[in-house]
Amino acid sequence: MIGKLTGTLLEKNPPEVLLDCHGVGYEVQVPMSTFYHLPATGERVALLTHFIVREDAQLLYGFSTHEERQAFREIIKISGVGPRTALAILSGLGVTDLAQAVTLQEAGRLVKVPGIGKKTAERLLLELKGKLGADMGAALHARNDAQADILQALLALGYNDKEAAAALKALPADVGVSDGIKLALKALAK
């Protein structure tokens, strides 16, 4: 029903923001990935929204990108996973990391999100497979097996997703697994 709001940002209290749209103040729940990209209070902002009507509440969720909103919508379709959990997932991982975790079927990444247990993570991986943005999925499938193995090794060594992804980008496309791990570790040690 309400697909987009554009107005003045009045308050920022994570994960909620108050948005003034021509004299009407909307309380909007946003994931931290959106929250970090919001302008200062008093500035104009546009948010894509998802409106949920329940028996006891009417809730508005806001997102800075179409991909975030689409991922949110796919997550809440899963039985037993509500909007609050979906926000936690998008706050903890972000859309690209979530798509990568689903493509590589990495339950360990999802379990790191507060409120997500092993069974919920496995159900999310199963039900989101093939549904998170064809563009993201195609880009992740384009990676060869060696790069996927290098990424897994870096994550197993304790590097976070962003560090591992940055090290992986710096590697030559045709690098082998053992050489790739060595090169990535050298890059990360700097």
Summary of the structure (lengths in Angstrom):
residues: 190
radius of gyration: 18.7
end to end distance: 50.2
largest distance: 60.3
contacts: 567
relative contact order: 0.09
helix: 49%
strand: 20%
